[in-house]
Amino acid sequence: MEVMNVIMHKFLDYQPAKDAETLIIGTFNPNVEDNKANFFYSRPRNYLWTILPTAHTKKGLKNASRLEKENFSSTYKIAFIDLIENVKVHEGQEVNYEDAYLDKQEIEWRKVIEVMKELSNLKRVCFSRSTFADIPRMNKVVIEIEDYCKDNKIKFQRLVTPARFYNEAKQDQWNNFLLNDSGQPN
């Protein structure tokens, strides 16, 4: 019998607020010892907590506590969810958390659309990745979410990842998504 390790999502205790107007969807935040993130998008090389406050002309929250990030999110009616609830990997297999690696593993998908159905004020949804060449299974799930949004007149956009670096072009794309209520991608 093959032994598998199940790596759970780190923030399964988090539930999007029912009054959320914006939903930001990511891929996976593993509950492993070396992941020091205190909330969604809080790894050292991720700049979402610079981007979100800057869009609202507030001070960055990159090094803020989880409570400060949750309070900001509540104020601006922003919620978070990831596509993956857990990943099964073979015992002894080298593990990484790159999307291309995860896409090839045995995945339990989060029921994102079911969660979205509970968010009656939802105006905009984004996936925090704009390219899908190396993640066909995730792309299929994102297309289902995108179709749900179209059918329910919810703005949907695939945005450049907030990870790796911060720059004005990235900030501008996120600003347009967060602050433009036209209902259409920019």
Salt bridges, closest charged atoms under 4 A:
GLU2 OE2 - HIS90 ND1 1.91
ASP13 OD2 - ARG66 NH2 3.50
ASP19 OD2 - LYS77 NZ 3.38
GLU21 OE1 - LYS123 NZ 3.70
GLU70 OE2 - ARG66 NE 3.17
ASP82 OD2 - HIS9 NE2 2.51
ASP99 OD2 - ARG129 NH1 2.90
GLU106 OE2 - LYS88 NZ 3.55
GLU114 OE2 - LYS117 NZ 3.40
GLU118 OE1 - LYS18 NZ 3.91
ASP134 OD1 - ARG129 NH2 2.52
GLU144 OE2 - LYS140 NZ 3.49
GLU146 OE1 - ARG158 NH2 2.94
ASP181 OD1 - ARG124 NH2 2.10
